[in-house]
């Protein structure tokens, strides 16, 4: 059987379930082997998740512009700026990350939630709410409409759109553009 020719599901938890079924000695359920696979998958995706779905981008751009405004292009070093941005991002994102774990990941690990699609939906809900809250507070809904237009969604009457109408693949780039806009505005002020 050619395992690479089979289509992967549209959410990562279902993909992990399928991968777990292929592992030797596995009964196909989420177990210790899947936990290792989940850990490795998350570790591989952490840099992109960190940059795209958190406030890290805003912090690092603001600090870099501030460094330039001070007339010191090399002090503090870039590693310090990135480290400080990372620390501040962890502080800001801690409640959201905790909510993601408590509502989606922990119930799946404990076995109280067996439907992978439901677990994925519950896991991504808090981060989506965070991104929408940041876009809303900045008044950058135009980035969301631009992404939806690009993806072929009718945005002729934005009042009819809800947050559920915005898929994650449209939300993430809209959020990043919003964060960049706000970061540059903060930095230049």
Phi, psi and omega in degrees: 000134180268104183287336181283340182277343180285144182285138177278147178292170185273005174224149186293332181291319177294324177298321178294322177297318178294319179296322179296326178292335181275344182287140179298138178075012181262145177267006178089357180266167177286112181226203184294326178292325178288325177299320177294315179297320177297316179299314179295322178295314180296318179298325178288330183265351184304315181300316180289323177296317180300313183286321189269328190245008179234182180276008181304316182301315181298313181298313185292323178291315180299315180293324178292318178293321177298318178299317178295321180295331178284352179078022181234091185290348182236355179238130352293155182299156181302323179300324179291318179298316180293318178297317178295319177298319179296315180297314179296323178296319178297318179297314182291320187273351184307312180298321180293314180296321177296318179295321177300315180294312184295324186269333185239311187282311182300314178298328178290318179293319181289342180090002178283342178236115185253343180277115185293326179294319178294320178296317179297316180298318180290328180288319184277346182301312181297322180289324176296317178298320178298313181296317178297320180296320179291318178296317181294315182294332178272348182069033183258040180294340179299329178292323178294314180297322179298315180294319178295319176301315180298325181275000175092015179269136180288117178244025182296330176233089185300338180295337180276350181273141174242171179296333178291337179284345182265112178285160184296327180291339173269327183291317185298308178295327177296319178295316180297316178297320178296316179297318179297317180299311180295320180299316179292322177296316178296314183297321183280338176283000000 
